Each structure stands twice: as C-alpha cells, then as structure tokens.
Amino acid sequence: MEFEWSLYKTNSISPEEISESFEDPFSLRLLPDSNRFSSQNRFFSLGCSSSGKGIFAVYTSTGKIVRVLAARVMTDEENYFYQRKSKENL
C-alpha cells in the first residue's frame, strides 16, 4: 500500500504511526453513513500503531494510493468499538 501525505497536516501523530495503523491486522475500514462524506469518497480507518496508539484516520483511496487527510488519537468510544470488533475476529 502506498501513501501520499501531501494533504496531511502534521500533528502529534507521525506518518509512520498512521501507516502502521493501516497495517494493523485488526484495523477497521469504515464507509461513512453520511452523504456529506460518501459523496466525496472519504473513508475512515481505526487501527493501532506498533506502539499500541489507537489512531482514527480519514482518507481517500484510488485502490493503489491512500491519501490521508486527517488523523488523531481514537476517542474512548472509538477505542471500545475497535476492541470489541477485534475480539470478534479472533
């Protein structure tokens, strides 16, 4: 998977941590349920970096290239959802 970072504004989460969260075997890719996001081909990802940091990312994809638009640390609710779904996949 190739990443493009031109649209991502650096914050407390490094591009390396974000790419690690996409490689997480339990990461979740979600389609938005809002017309606002789905009409713009935006997707959501929940995953953990190799250090265990939970990351929520908004991205677009051509199928070959992932463009990360924004990323932040997961909220408690997102982390709970991620943990619950991870246990279902075991």
SVG drawing of the C-alpha trace seen along z (x, -y; Angstrom):
<svg xmlns="http://www.w3.org/2000/svg" viewBox="-26 -21 33 37">
<polyline fill="none" stroke="black" stroke-width="0.4" points="0.0,0.0 1.4,-3.4 0.7,-6.5 0.6,-10.1 1.0,-12.7 0.6,-16.0 -2.9,-16.7 -2.0,-15.6 -1.0,-18.4 1.4,-17.0 0.2,-17.0 1.0,-14.8 0.7,-11.6 3.6,-10.9 3.0,-9.5 4.9,-6.3 2.4,-5.7 -0.5,-6.2 0.8,-3.8 1.4,-1.3 -2.3,-1.6 -3.3,-0.6 -1.1,2.5 -2.7,3.5 -4.3,6.9 -7.3,5.9 -7.7,2.4 -11.2,1.5 -12.1,-0.3 -15.4,-2.0 -17.7,-3.6 -19.3,-6.8 -23.1,-6.8 -23.3,-10.5 -23.9,-11.7 -21.5,-14.5 -18.6,-12.1 -19.7,-9.4 -20.2,-11.8 -16.6,-12.9 -15.2,-9.3 -13.9,-9.7 -13.3,-6.7 -12.5,-6.1 -9.9,-3.8 -9.5,-2.6 -6.2,-0.9 -3.3,-0.7 0.3,-1.7 3.1,0.8 3.4,-1.1 -0.3,-0.5 -1.5,-4.0 -5.1,-3.9 -5.5,-6.0 -8.6,-7.3 -7.9,-8.4 -9.9,-10.0 -8.6,-9.1 -9.3,-8.7 -8.0,-5.9 -7.6,-5.1 -7.1,-1.5 -3.4,-1.8 -2.6,-5.0 -4.0,-6.1 -4.2,-9.8 -4.5,-10.5 -6.4,-13.7 -6.6,-13.8 -5.7,-11.6 -6.0,-11.7 -5.9,-9.5 -9.0,-7.4 -11.7,-8.6 -12.7,-6.3 -15.9,-5.3 -13.9,-4.5 -11.3,-2.5 -14.1,-0.5 -15.6,0.2 -12.2,1.2 -11.5,3.5 -14.9,5.1 -14.6,5.7 -11.0,7.1 -12.2,9.7 -15.0,10.8 -12.3,11.5 -10.3,13.8"/>
</svg>
